[in-house]
């Protein structure tokens, strides 16, 4: 079976068999023994894709969820990281939720009982005890500071501005009330009921903020921020500090911050920099060689019909010279086909079409020429991508290939 490990399709099939056998009652040890070689090195993405496929095939989601612990034992914890990365100790959200639990426990088990004693007897001992409790609660400032200075800037980058502004304002109100209560207790003047009322109001506001964070802010952050951004938040959290508890160990990430890696690999110049895409980061050198590795020709013409780029792969079909860069698209095609190209580009620009393809015979080659409208997220036309490929080798494919070539 070892020769099949690197075959993704086959591995996907075997992984589904692992889960099905577990559901049929086989033990974890039996499954691990049988599929040890396939399970070794399995990626989180593969497990996620496998579960999606199992659901499509009719396996109830509830059954998969009920056996998550078994899955984790087989896959060495990968399942938990796929579905709930924030539940991994060390993740910034995991730590913030643990802080919220500690704050609630401090309120319910320490401050409230001591507040009751103070209300019954405002002795110096009870006053000093309450002062100590409130001083410890002031640790919440570190929790709020990490939220405001490390998380909110990323939300604002994605256009989420209202919730952070409102939440920061409430944080400041809570800070102000804690300071006011400390001052009232350190310079206590016998106004027991007034002080007790301020403490109770402040505690309600703190617990309401915990609820807002757990039910609104944290889920929104997990849906919005990238893992690279969580890595940055994690790396900077120690400098601000933590509230009442310390993180449960380091966050063991099975990946690197690709932006930091790109910064180290480049000098951030036009010729040797990197570009941050919506779905990742690549250096200019990587982009160039990736595009040139694609089996086919690519040419990009911008919205003004100016040629801005063409790839230089080994399997180039139509000749291009760098002289065409900056010139009109007409220079890329024979005069006889210019009218067709103009009409096609106009259709793509106006949204009449999103793509168009042609195919022609050239000796033993069968050439597919495709044109695609390139639009932004608002649908605005940015230009035309031409992609040309010899599809004769693809058409010749028959049967299946499951083994890796020597």
N, C-alpha and C positions, 0 to 999 in steps of 0.2 A: 504493500500500500504506500510505501514511502515515495515511490516515483510519482504519485498522484498529488502529493501535498501541495504543490505550487499551482495546481489546476483549480482555478477559482470556482468554476461551475461544478466540478466534481466535489470540491470541498463543501460547497453550499448544500449539495445533496446529502452528503454524509452528516453535516451539522444538523440538518432537519431530522435525520434518522436518530441522532443523539437525543434530541428533545422528545421525539415520538416514543422512543423506548423508555425514557424516564416516565412519560405519562402513562405508559402501559404497566408500570410497576417495577421496572428493573432498578437495582440499587445504583447509587452514585459510583461505587467502586467497580461494579460490573461495566458500566458505561465508560468510565475512565480507562479501564484496562483495554477495552475493545477499540476505543477511538483515541488512544493516547497520542499517537503520532499525528493524527489530523488535528486534534485539539491544541497541540503544542504550537504556540505562535499565532493562534487565531486572533484576528483583529476585531476590535469593537464594532467596526462598521459592518463586518461580515455577519456578526451575531444579530445586529439590528436588522439588516436586510433579511436574514433568515426568519426572524420573528414576524416581520411584515408579510412575508410569503406564507408562513403558516396560518396567519389570520385570514389571508385571502383564500386559502384552501379549506377554511371552515373551522379551524381550531379556535374555540372561544378565547377572547382576550383574558377573561377571568382565570382560565386554566393556566395560561402563561404566567400571569401575575402570581397565582398561588404557588407556583413552583420556582419563583425567582430565587429563593434561597438555594434550591437544588441546582439551578442553572449556575448560580454564582460559585457553588462548590466545584462544579465541573470546569467552569471557565475561569476559575481563580479570581473571582470578583469583578470580572469585566461587565457583567450585566448591570450591576449597580451604577457603574460609571457611565454606562450608555444612557440609562433612563433618568438618573438623578445625580448628575455630577456634583450638585450642591450638597449632597449627602455624604460626600467623601470628606473625612476630617482634614482640616487645613484650608479647604476652599473658603474664600472670603464670606460667602453667604452662609455656609455651615457655621463658621465662627460667629457671625453676627446673630444667627438664630440661637446659638448656645449662650451668647451674652444676654439676649432677651430673656431666655429661660432663667438665667442667674439673677437678672434684675427683678423678674417677677417673684422668684423665690425670696429674694431679699425684702421685697415689699410685703409679701404675704406672711413670711415666717419670722421676720425681724422687725421691720418698721411698724407694721400695724399692731402687733402685740405690745410693743413698747409705747406706741401712741395711746393705746387704751390705758396703760399704766399711768402715763403722763396726764391724761384727762381725769383719771381718778385721784392722782396725787402729783402735783407739780413740784415735787421735791428736787433739790439740786442734783441728786443722783439720777433721777428720771430725766431731768433736763439734759444732763451731760450724756446720758445714754442715747437720747434722741439726737443730740448734736453729732455724736459719733456715727449713728446710723445714716444721717443726712450727708455727712462728709463722705461716707463710703458710696452713697448713691451718686455723688458728684462725679464718680468714675464714668457715669453715662456720657459725660462730655467727650470722652475719647471715642465712644461708639458713634455719637453724632458727628464728630469731626471727620472720622473716616468716611462716613456716609456722604457728608457734604463736600469734602475736598477730593475724594478719590472716585466715588461712584457718580455723583451728580454731573460732573463735567462730561462724562461719557454720554449720559442721557441727553444732556443739552446738545451734544454734537449730533445726535440723531433727531433733533427737533423736539424732544420731550422736555419742555421748559416749565409748564405750569405746576405739575406735581412737585418737582424739586423746590420751586420757590415757596409754595404753600407749606411744605414739610419743614423747610429750613426756618421759616417764620415761627412755626410751632415749636421747633427745637429751641429757638432763642427764648420763647416764652417760658418754656420749662426751665431753661438755665436761669433765667431771671427769677423765677419763683423759688428755685432751690437756694439761690443766693440770698433772697429776701428772708426765707425761713431760717437760714443759718444766722443771719443778722438778728432776727427776732429772738432766737433762742440764746445767742451769746449775750444779748443785752436784754434778757427777759425782764418784763415789767409787770408780771402778774396777769397778763391778758391771755389766759389759758385757752379760752374758747376761740378767740380770734386766731391764735397760732395753730391750734388743732384744725380749724377749718381750712386754713391755708395749706397745711400738710395734706389733708384729704383731697382738696382740689388738685393739688400738684400730682398726687399719686394716681388719680383718675386720668389726668392728662398723659402721664407717662405710660399707663397701660393702654390707653387709646392709641398712642403712637406705636407701641409694640404691635397691636393688632393691625394697624395700617401698613407697617413694614412687612409683617408676615403674610398678609393676605393681598396686598396691592403692590408695594414697592418691589419686594424680592422677586415675585413672579414676573413682573414687568422687566426687571433688570436681566433675569435669566433668558427672557425671550429676545432681548435687544442686544446685549453686549456679546462680543466675540470672546473666544477663549484667550486670545492674546491680550485683550483688555483686562480680563480677570487676572491674568498673570501679572500685569503691571500693577493692578490694585493690590494683589497679594505681596508683591515685592516691596511696595511702599508702605504697607500697613504697620510694620514694626516701628517705623519712625514716629507714628502718632500714638500707638499704644492701644491697649484693650481695656474693656470694662469688666471688672470683677473677676474675670477668668483669663487664663492664657490659652492660646490655640492648642488644640489636641494634636501636637506634633506638626511636622512639615507637610505641606501639600505635595505629595509625590505625583508629579505630572508625567505622563508618558509621551510628552511632546516638548518642543522648544518654542520660544517666542520667535517666530520667523521674521518679524520686523526688526528685532534687535540683532538677529543673525544677519539680516540683509544690511543693516547699518555697519556691522563689523566687516562685511565682505566688500563694501563699496565705499567710495569717497564722497557719495552724495552729489556727484557732478552730473551734468547732462549726459556725458558719455559713459559714466561708470556709477549710475545711481540705481534706485529701485522704485517700483511703482506699487502702491497699495490699492489692490482691487477690492471689490465687495466680498470676494470669496478667497482672498489670500494675497500674498506678497511675492513678487518676483523681481530679480535684478534685471537690468537691461540686457545683460549678456544672456541670462536664462531665457528671456523672452525671445531674443533673436534666434537662438539655437532651437528652441521649442518649435517656433513657427517654421523654421527651415527643416525640421525633422518630420513634419507632416507630409505624407506621400501625396503630393499634388501641388498645384500652383495657386497662390492667393494674391489677389490684387485689390487694394482698397482705394476707392474714388470718393472724395468727400462730397458734401452737399452742393458744392459749386462746380462739380464735375472735374475737379483737379485730382490727378493721380498723386497719392501721398505715400503709398507703400506697395511693395511686392516682395514675396518670399523668394528665396534662392535655394530651394531644395534640390536634392540630387536627381529627383525624378521630374524635373521641369519639362513641361510639354510644349508651351509656346515661349519663344525667345522674348526676353525683356532686357533692356539696358537701363542703366541708371539715368540716362538722359531724359527718360519719360517723366521722372519725378518732378512735379511742379507744373507739368503741362496738362492740357485738356485731355479728357478720356479718349477723344477721337484718335489720338496718336497711338493708342494701344490696339487698334483694330484696322483691318483692311478697309479701304474706302467703300467697297461694295456692301459692307455690313454696318457702316456708321449709322445709317438711318434706323436700322433695327435696334442697335444699341441705344440710340437717343430715345426711341419710343419706349423701350423697356425701362430705362432709367427714369423716364418721366412717369411711367405707370407706378414704379416703386415709390417715387417721391410723393406722388399724390395719394398713395394708399390704395390704389386700384388693385395692386398685387403686393404680396410680401416676398414672393420668390418666383423664379422662372428657370427652367432647365432646358438644355438642348443636348443631343448626343449625336456624335458623328464617328465614322470609321476612318482610321488613319493607319493603313497597313494592317499589322497584327494588333493594333491598339483600338480600343473602343472608348472614345473620349466623352465623358460627361462634363458639361459646362453649366454651372449653376450660378445664378445671381440672387443675392439676398439683400433685402432692405435692412439697413442698420438703423434702429430707432432707440431713443432713450426711454426712460421710465414713463415719460409723459407722452410718448408716441411721436416726438419730434424727429424728423428725418435727419440723420447724420451723414449718410452716404450709402454707397453700394459696395458690397463685398462680392468679388468674382472668385469662384473656386472651381478649378479644373482638375479632373482626375481620370486616370486610365482605369476603367472598371472591368476590363477583360479578365484580370486575375481573380477579381471577386466573383464574376459570373462563372468562373471555372470551378468554384468551390462546390464540393459534393460531400455527402456523408457527415461525419463528425471527426474532430481532432481533440483528443483528450490528453495526449501525452506531449510533454515539452520536447521540442526538437533538440537533437544533439549538437 
